Amino acid sequence: MKTFLFYDVETSGLNPAFDQILTFAGIRTDLELNEIKRQTITIGLRKDIVPSTQAFLTHGLTFDELSLGINEYKAALKIHKILNTPNTISLGYNSLGFDDDFLRFLFYRNLLDPYSHQYANGCSRMDILPFTVLFRVFHPHILNWPQIDGKPSLKLDLISRENNFVTTGRAHEALNDVEAVIELSKKMFQQKDIWNYCLDFFNKTRDEVRINNIDKKLDIQNTRFRICLMVSSSFGSKVNYMAPVIHLGESLPYKNQSLWLRLDSNDILGLNTDLDIKDTFVIRKRAADALIVLPALERFWDKLPKESRNMARENMEKLLIQKERFFKFIQYHIGYKYPFIPNMDPDAALYQDGFFSFQEKKEINLFHQSLKDLNFDKIESIKKIKSSIKSSIKSLRIKILANRILVRNFDNIPDNILGHAEDTEYQLYMNRLKSSLEKDQIIGYKNDMKFNCRQGLEELETTRQALLNPDQDTKRMLDWLEKYIKAISRSS
């Protein structure tokens, strides 16, 4: 039986490769949104995570709550099993824009398949935020819509409050947010024909067929192009969450990406500022992702602000005039490959290093089985698994991630039990986390940086100064975070 798994996560920060899921909450329902089961998993902070003060002020998790949590490796196994229950459709609110990235990296660094919950055993993903945007634009009467300073807002907690949704916890608490998403979904589910229409946007085959069935009506130098409307919360309320777009084609290096150009841009193709084509931007869409593509039918087009409609018409005329630059633009972006980052940290290498090979999967299965059989109360047992890793795991990335799993999750492993090379790799990693030198920054997949101790303490101090009258709970939280970060910086 197909089921929905509504879920939400709270995290130590905003970086999916380097920050950590701290709570996972899920409620499984049938396709009629009747609850079947609910569960919450709390995870203790890893000793290599510098927590973000702003994240903790948002979700309000305390030291006492996290101290009762299980380690990340055990949590990853549990969550992976939940999402990979056959015929599970996993979904949340902005889950494809935030939560699912965290899950993929959680699974990857714990040597679990990061993608199987998207396609295997009848499983798939969806996101309720794009549903909400479509209803907001085309069927706004079903809800009371909140505003902030006179501007529309799609924040879940505000929608929940505006519509008196019944939930059991505080806002931004994972289970409370899951309950709010289900209440929101029930409101939209009342319009079953529209609900079912939205469902198909998250079916890869149907999403691709819908786009391919849109007529190509713009002729530029004997090549015909689709003009469409793209709907996304990221476009903002000023343009009614919609943008007129032209379909450029499919990426050559990345077969799952189609490329689109916004037609309501002030500087289309970088013409006004003489931008190098390498500095221009396209929208990259994957089938069944959170970007919704609609045909440019008049009843849809009329939902665009007048300024967007006028700019789209002007820019289509520019494309007809600037044909040579337009096709150079297409050629560059269709062939574009993401730059290789040579010094990327192994935790962040999911996309660059790609899928686990057949041989790596064999090594991973051996590692998981060894941990399952391991008695961590016996030093000899720990030495045995280390010997097994050295002799049977040949892949460097699997070896590094396997050793990191052991050090991060099992506190009773004595110092220097891992063997010289492995101890050195992890110790160097921790030394860089504690360092304030630019050369020691830990590099991510976007060429971004892992939050280090210096940054953590700076953010905490900035937050302290900005809070005029913090309550006692907030003061206790700030004191605990300061103590925690300083303990990491002093650790040997």
C-alpha positions as CSV (number, residue, x, y, z in Angstrom):
1,M,0.0,0.0,0.0
2,K,1.3,3.5,-0.9
3,T,1.7,5.8,2.1
4,F,2.8,9.3,2.7
5,L,5.6,10.0,5.2
6,F,5.3,13.6,6.3
7,Y,8.6,14.5,7.9
8,D,10.6,17.4,9.2
9,V,14.1,17.9,10.6
10,E,15.8,20.4,12.9
11,T,19.5,20.9,12.4
12,S,22.6,22.4,14.0
13,G,23.0,24.9,11.1
14,L,22.2,25.5,7.5
15,N,24.9,23.6,5.6
16,P,23.6,20.1,4.6
17,A,27.1,18.7,4.0
18,F,28.6,19.8,7.3
19,D,25.8,20.5,9.7
20,Q,23.9,17.8,11.5
21,I,20.3,16.7,11.8
22,L,19.3,16.9,15.5
23,T,15.7,15.7,15.4
24,F,13.7,13.8,12.8
25,A,10.0,13.6,13.1
26,G,7.7,11.7,10.8
27,I,4.0,10.9,10.6
28,R,2.9,8.2,8.2
29,T,-0.5,8.5,6.6
30,D,-2.5,6.7,3.9
31,L,-3.2,8.5,0.7
32,E,-6.4,9.9,2.2
33,L,-4.2,11.6,4.9
34,N,-5.4,9.3,7.8
35,E,-2.6,8.9,10.3
36,I,-1.1,5.4,10.6
37,K,2.0,5.9,12.8
38,R,4.2,8.7,14.1
39,Q,7.8,8.7,15.4
40,T,10.5,11.1,16.6
41,I,14.3,10.5,16.7
42,T,16.6,12.8,18.7
43,I,20.3,12.7,17.9
44,G,23.2,13.8,20.2
45,L,25.5,16.5,18.9
46,R,28.6,15.1,17.3
47,K,31.9,16.2,18.7
48,D,33.0,17.7,15.4
49,I,29.9,20.0,15.0
50,V,30.1,23.7,15.9
51,P,26.5,24.6,16.5
52,S,25.0,27.8,15.0
53,T,23.5,30.0,17.7
54,Q,20.8,31.2,15.3
55,A,19.7,27.7,14.5
56,F,19.3,26.9,18.2
57,L,17.4,30.1,18.8
58,T,15.0,29.0,16.0
59,H,14.3,25.4,17.1
60,G,14.9,25.8,20.8
61,L,16.5,22.4,21.4
62,T,18.2,22.2,24.7
63,F,21.3,20.4,26.1
64,D,19.0,18.1,28.2
65,E,17.0,17.1,25.1
66,L,20.1,16.4,23.0
67,S,21.9,14.5,25.8
68,L,19.2,11.9,25.6
69,G,19.7,11.4,21.8
70,I,21.2,8.4,20.1
71,N,24.4,8.7,18.0
72,E,24.2,9.8,14.4
73,Y,25.2,6.5,12.9
74,K,22.3,4.7,14.7
75,A,19.9,7.5,13.8
76,A,21.0,7.3,10.1
77,L,20.2,3.6,10.0
78,K,16.8,4.2,11.6
79,I,15.8,7.1,9.3
80,H,17.1,5.3,6.2
81,K,14.9,2.3,7.0
82,I,11.9,4.6,7.6
83,L,12.2,6.5,4.3
84,N,13.0,3.3,2.4
85,T,9.9,1.4,3.6
86,P,8.5,0.1,0.3
87,N,5.9,2.4,-1.4
88,T,6.7,5.4,0.8
89,I,6.2,8.9,-0.6
90,S,8.3,11.1,1.6
91,L,7.3,14.8,1.8
92,G,7.5,17.9,3.9
93,Y,7.3,21.7,3.7
94,N,10.2,22.9,1.5
95,S,11.6,19.4,2.0
96,L,13.2,19.3,-1.5
97,G,14.8,22.7,-0.8
98,F,16.2,21.9,2.7
99,D,15.4,18.6,4.5
100,D,16.2,16.2,1.7
101,D,19.7,17.6,1.1
102,F,20.4,17.0,4.8
103,L,19.1,13.4,4.5
104,R,21.3,12.7,1.5
105,F,24.5,13.9,3.2
106,L,23.5,12.1,6.4
107,F,23.1,8.9,4.5
108,Y,26.3,9.4,2.5
109,R,28.7,10.1,5.3
110,N,27.2,7.1,7.2
111,L,27.8,4.8,4.1
112,L,24.1,4.4,3.3
113,D,22.6,4.8,-0.2
114,P,21.8,8.5,-0.4
115,Y,19.3,8.2,-3.2
116,S,17.3,4.9,-2.8
117,H,14.4,6.7,-1.0
118,Q,13.8,8.6,-4.2
119,Y,13.2,5.7,-6.6
120,A,13.7,2.2,-5.1
121,N,11.0,-0.2,-3.9
122,G,8.2,2.1,-5.1
123,C,9.5,5.0,-3.0
124,S,9.5,8.6,-4.2
125,R,9.6,12.2,-2.9
126,M,7.3,15.3,-3.0
127,D,7.1,18.7,-1.4
128,I,4.1,20.5,0.0
129,L,5.5,24.0,-0.5
130,P,5.0,24.0,-4.3
131,F,1.5,22.7,-3.8
132,T,0.9,25.7,-1.4
133,V,2.3,28.1,-4.0
134,L,0.0,26.8,-6.7
135,F,-3.0,27.1,-4.4
136,R,-1.9,30.6,-3.3
137,V,-1.7,31.8,-6.9
138,F,-4.7,30.0,-8.5
139,H,-7.0,29.0,-5.7
140,P,-6.4,31.4,-2.8
141,H,-9.9,31.0,-1.3
142,I,-9.1,27.8,0.5
143,L,-6.9,29.4,3.2
144,N,-6.4,32.6,5.1
145,W,-3.0,33.8,3.9
146,P,-0.7,35.6,6.4
147,Q,1.2,38.8,5.7
148,I,4.3,40.4,7.2
149,D,4.4,44.2,6.9
150,G,1.7,44.1,4.3
151,K,3.5,41.5,2.1
152,P,2.2,37.9,1.6
153,S,4.1,35.2,3.5
154,L,4.4,31.4,2.9
155,K,6.0,30.7,6.3
156,L,4.5,27.5,7.7
157,D,4.2,28.7,11.3
158,L,2.3,31.8,10.1
159,I,-0.1,29.9,7.9
160,S,-0.7,27.5,10.8
161,R,-1.5,30.3,13.1
162,E,-3.7,32.2,10.6
163,N,-5.8,29.1,10.0
164,N,-5.9,27.9,13.6
165,F,-4.3,24.5,12.8
166,V,-4.3,22.2,15.8
167,T,-0.8,21.1,16.7
168,T,0.8,19.7,19.9
169,G,4.1,21.5,20.2
170,R,6.0,24.8,19.7
171,A,6.6,26.3,16.3
172,H,9.8,25.0,14.6
173,E,9.7,21.8,16.7
174,A,9.9,19.0,14.2
175,L,6.8,17.0,15.2
176,N,4.7,20.2,15.5
177,D,5.8,21.3,12.0
178,V,4.8,17.9,10.6
179,E,1.4,18.2,12.2
180,A,1.0,21.6,10.6
181,V,2.0,20.3,7.2
182,I,-0.7,17.6,7.4
183,E,-3.3,20.1,8.5
184,L,-2.3,22.3,5.5
185,S,-2.5,19.3,3.2
186,K,-5.9,18.4,4.4
187,K,-7.1,21.8,3.4
188,M,-5.8,21.4,-0.1
189,F,-6.9,17.8,-0.3
190,Q,-10.5,19.0,-0.1
191,Q,-10.0,20.2,-3.7
192,K,-9.2,16.7,-4.9
193,D,-9.0,17.4,-8.6
194,I,-6.4,20.1,-8.0
195,W,-4.6,18.0,-5.4
196,N,-4.3,15.1,-7.9
197,Y,-3.1,17.6,-10.6
198,C,-0.3,18.7,-8.3
199,L,0.7,15.1,-7.5
200,D,1.7,14.6,-11.1
201,F,4.3,17.3,-10.9
202,F,6.3,15.0,-8.6
203,N,6.0,12.0,-11.0
204,K,9.2,12.2,-13.1
205,T,7.6,10.6,-16.2
206,R,4.4,12.7,-16.1
207,D,6.3,15.9,-15.3
208,E,8.5,15.3,-18.4
209,V,5.6,14.4,-20.6
210,R,3.7,17.6,-19.5
211,I,6.6,19.8,-20.5
212,N,7.3,17.9,-23.7
213,N,3.6,18.4,-24.7
214,I,3.9,22.2,-24.5
215,D,3.9,23.6,-28.0
216,K,7.1,25.3,-29.3
217,K,5.9,28.7,-30.5
218,L,8.8,31.0,-30.6
219,D,10.9,30.7,-33.8
220,I,14.5,32.0,-33.6
221,Q,16.8,31.3,-36.5
222,N,14.8,28.2,-37.6
223,T,14.8,26.8,-34.1
224,R,11.6,26.6,-32.2
225,F,11.4,27.2,-28.4
226,R,8.9,26.6,-25.7
227,I,7.7,29.7,-23.7
228,C,6.4,28.6,-20.3
229,L,5.6,29.8,-16.9
230,M,7.6,28.6,-13.9
231,V,6.1,28.7,-10.4
232,S,8.3,28.7,-7.3
233,S,8.3,30.2,-3.9
234,S,11.9,31.4,-4.6
235,F,10.6,34.0,-7.1
236,G,8.8,35.9,-4.3
237,S,5.4,37.5,-3.8
238,K,6.3,40.6,-5.8
239,V,6.0,38.6,-9.1
240,N,3.2,36.4,-7.7
241,Y,5.7,33.5,-7.3
242,M,5.9,33.1,-11.1
243,A,8.3,33.8,-13.9
244,P,8.0,33.7,-17.7
245,V,10.7,31.4,-19.0
246,I,12.1,30.0,-22.3
247,H,13.2,26.4,-22.4
248,L,16.8,26.2,-23.7
249,G,17.3,22.5,-23.9
250,E,18.9,19.7,-21.9
251,S,22.3,19.7,-20.2
252,L,24.8,17.5,-21.9
253,P,27.0,16.6,-18.9
254,Y,24.0,16.1,-16.6
255,K,21.2,14.1,-18.3
256,N,18.7,14.9,-15.6
257,Q,18.8,18.7,-16.0
258,S,16.8,20.9,-18.3
259,L,17.8,24.5,-18.7
260,W,15.6,27.6,-18.6
261,L,16.1,31.4,-19.0
262,R,13.9,33.9,-17.2
263,L,12.3,36.3,-19.6
264,D,11.4,39.0,-17.0
265,S,15.1,39.8,-16.4
266,N,16.3,43.4,-16.6
267,D,19.5,42.3,-18.2
268,I,18.7,39.2,-20.3
269,L,21.8,37.4,-21.6
270,G,23.9,40.1,-19.7
271,L,23.5,42.4,-22.7
272,N,23.1,45.7,-20.7
273,T,26.2,45.2,-18.6
274,D,28.3,43.4,-21.2
275,L,28.7,40.4,-19.0
276,D,30.9,37.6,-20.1
277,I,28.6,34.6,-21.0
278,K,30.5,32.6,-18.2
279,D,29.0,35.1,-15.7
280,T,25.4,34.7,-16.8
281,F,22.8,32.5,-15.1
282,V,20.2,29.9,-16.1
283,I,17.7,27.9,-14.1
284,R,18.4,24.2,-13.9
285,K,15.4,22.0,-13.4
286,R,15.3,18.3,-12.7
287,A,12.2,16.2,-13.4
288,A,9.8,16.1,-10.5
289,D,11.7,18.7,-8.5
290,A,10.2,21.8,-6.7
291,L,10.1,24.0,-9.8
292,I,6.7,23.8,-11.5
293,V,6.4,24.4,-15.2
294,L,3.1,25.4,-16.8
295,P,2.1,26.2,-20.3
296,A,1.9,29.9,-21.1
297,L,-1.9,29.8,-21.4
298,E,-3.7,33.1,-21.2
299,R,-5.4,32.3,-17.9
300,F,-2.0,31.5,-16.4
301,W,-0.2,34.4,-18.1
302,D,-2.7,36.9,-16.7
303,K,-1.6,36.0,-13.2
304,L,1.8,37.6,-13.9
305,P,2.2,41.2,-12.9
306,K,1.9,43.6,-15.8
307,E,5.5,44.6,-15.5
308,S,6.6,40.9,-15.9
309,R,4.4,40.4,-18.9
310,N,5.8,43.6,-20.6
311,M,9.4,42.7,-19.9
312,A,8.9,39.2,-21.2
313,R,7.6,40.5,-24.5
314,E,10.5,43.0,-24.8
315,N,13.0,40.3,-24.0
316,M,11.6,37.9,-26.6
317,E,12.1,40.7,-29.2
318,K,15.7,41.1,-27.9
319,L,16.4,37.4,-28.4
320,L,15.2,37.7,-32.0
321,I,17.6,40.6,-32.6
322,Q,20.6,39.1,-30.6
323,K,20.4,35.7,-32.2
324,E,24.2,35.1,-32.3
325,R,24.7,35.8,-28.6
326,F,21.6,33.8,-27.7
327,F,22.9,30.7,-29.3
328,K,26.3,31.2,-27.8
329,F,24.6,31.5,-24.5
330,I,22.7,28.3,-25.0
331,Q,25.8,26.4,-26.2
332,Y,27.8,27.5,-23.2
333,H,25.2,26.6,-20.6
334,I,24.2,23.3,-22.1
335,G,27.9,22.1,-22.1
336,Y,28.7,23.6,-18.6
337,K,30.2,21.3,-16.0
338,Y,30.6,22.1,-12.4
339,P,34.2,22.9,-11.5
340,F,36.2,20.2,-9.8
341,I,37.2,21.1,-6.2
342,P,40.4,19.4,-5.4
343,N,40.5,20.0,-1.7
344,M,36.9,19.1,-0.8
345,D,36.3,17.4,2.5
346,P,35.2,13.7,2.2
347,D,31.9,14.5,4.1
348,A,30.9,16.9,1.3
349,A,32.0,14.8,-1.8
350,L,28.6,13.2,-2.5
351,Y,28.1,14.9,-5.8
352,Q,31.7,15.2,-7.0
353,D,32.7,11.6,-6.2
354,G,29.3,10.2,-7.4
355,F,27.6,6.9,-6.8
356,F,29.2,4.2,-4.8
357,S,30.7,1.6,-7.1
358,F,29.8,-2.1,-7.0
359,Q,33.1,-2.9,-5.2
360,E,32.5,0.0,-2.8
361,K,29.0,-1.3,-2.0
362,K,30.6,-4.7,-1.1
363,E,33.0,-3.0,1.2
364,I,30.3,-0.9,2.8
365,N,28.1,-4.0,3.4
366,L,31.0,-5.7,5.1
367,F,31.6,-2.6,7.3
368,H,27.9,-2.4,8.4
369,Q,27.9,-6.1,9.2
370,S,31.1,-5.8,11.2
371,L,29.5,-2.9,13.3
372,K,26.4,-4.9,13.8
373,D,28.4,-7.8,15.3
374,L,30.8,-5.5,17.3
375,N,31.1,-5.6,21.1
376,F,32.4,-2.1,21.9
377,D,33.1,-3.1,25.5
378,K,36.0,-5.2,24.3
379,I,39.2,-3.6,23.0
380,E,40.1,-6.7,21.1
381,S,36.8,-6.5,19.2
382,I,37.4,-2.9,18.2
383,K,40.9,-3.8,17.0
384,K,39.4,-6.6,15.0
385,I,37.1,-4.3,13.0
386,K,40.0,-1.9,12.5
387,S,42.1,-4.7,11.1
388,S,39.2,-5.7,8.9
389,I,38.8,-2.2,7.5
390,K,42.5,-2.0,6.7
391,S,42.6,-5.3,4.9
392,S,39.2,-5.4,3.2
393,I,38.4,-1.8,2.3
394,K,40.4,-0.5,-0.6
395,S,38.5,2.6,-1.5
396,L,40.1,5.6,0.1
397,R,36.8,7.5,0.5
398,I,35.1,4.5,2.1
399,K,38.1,4.0,4.4
400,I,38.0,7.6,5.6
401,L,34.2,7.7,6.1
402,A,34.3,4.4,7.9
403,N,36.9,5.6,10.3
404,R,35.0,8.9,10.9
405,I,31.9,6.9,11.7
406,L,33.8,5.0,14.4
407,V,35.4,8.1,16.0
408,R,32.3,10.2,15.9
409,N,29.8,7.8,17.2
410,F,31.5,5.5,19.7
411,D,33.0,7.4,22.6
412,N,34.5,4.3,24.2
413,I,37.0,3.8,21.4
414,P,40.4,4.6,23.1
415,D,42.8,7.1,21.6
416,N,45.1,5.7,19.0
417,I,43.1,2.5,18.5
418,L,42.3,3.3,14.9
419,G,45.8,3.0,13.6
420,H,48.3,5.8,12.8
421,A,47.0,6.8,9.3
422,E,43.4,7.0,10.4
423,D,44.1,8.8,13.6
424,T,46.2,11.3,11.7
425,E,43.5,12.0,9.1
426,Y,40.8,12.7,11.7
427,Q,43.1,14.6,14.0
428,L,44.1,16.9,11.2
429,Y,40.5,17.4,10.4
430,M,39.7,18.4,14.0
431,N,42.8,20.7,14.1
432,R,41.4,22.5,11.1
433,L,38.0,22.8,12.8
434,K,39.7,24.5,15.7
435,S,42.0,26.7,13.6
436,S,41.2,30.3,12.7
437,L,43.6,30.3,9.7
438,E,42.2,30.6,6.2
439,K,44.4,27.8,4.9
440,D,42.8,25.4,7.4
441,Q,39.2,26.0,6.3
442,I,37.3,22.8,5.6
443,I,35.9,23.0,2.0
444,G,32.4,22.0,0.9
445,Y,30.8,21.1,-2.4
446,K,29.9,24.7,-3.2
447,N,33.4,25.8,-2.4
448,D,31.9,27.0,0.9
449,M,33.3,26.4,4.4
450,K,32.5,24.3,7.4
451,F,31.5,26.4,10.4
452,N,34.5,26.5,12.7
453,C,35.0,27.3,16.4
454,R,36.0,31.0,15.7
455,Q,32.9,31.6,13.6
456,G,30.7,29.8,16.2
457,L,31.9,32.0,19.0
458,E,31.7,35.2,16.9
459,E,28.1,34.4,15.9
460,L,27.3,33.7,19.6
461,E,28.7,37.0,20.8
462,T,26.9,39.0,18.0
463,T,23.7,37.3,19.0
464,R,24.2,38.1,22.7
465,Q,24.7,41.8,21.9
466,A,21.6,41.9,19.7
467,L,19.3,40.4,22.3
468,L,18.1,43.2,24.5
469,N,16.2,41.3,27.2
470,P,16.8,37.6,26.8
471,D,14.8,35.3,29.1
472,Q,16.4,32.8,31.4
473,D,16.0,29.9,29.0
474,T,17.8,31.8,26.2
475,K,20.6,32.8,28.6
476,R,21.1,29.2,29.6
477,M,21.1,28.1,26.0
478,L,23.7,30.7,25.1
479,D,25.9,29.8,28.1
480,W,25.7,26.1,27.1
481,L,26.6,26.8,23.5
482,E,29.6,28.9,24.5
483,K,30.8,26.2,26.8
484,Y,30.3,23.5,24.2
485,I,32.2,25.4,21.4
486,K,35.1,26.3,23.7
487,A,35.3,22.6,24.7
488,I,35.7,21.7,21.0
489,S,38.4,24.3,20.6
490,R,40.4,23.0,23.6
491,S,40.0,19.3,22.8
492,S,43.2,17.4,22.0
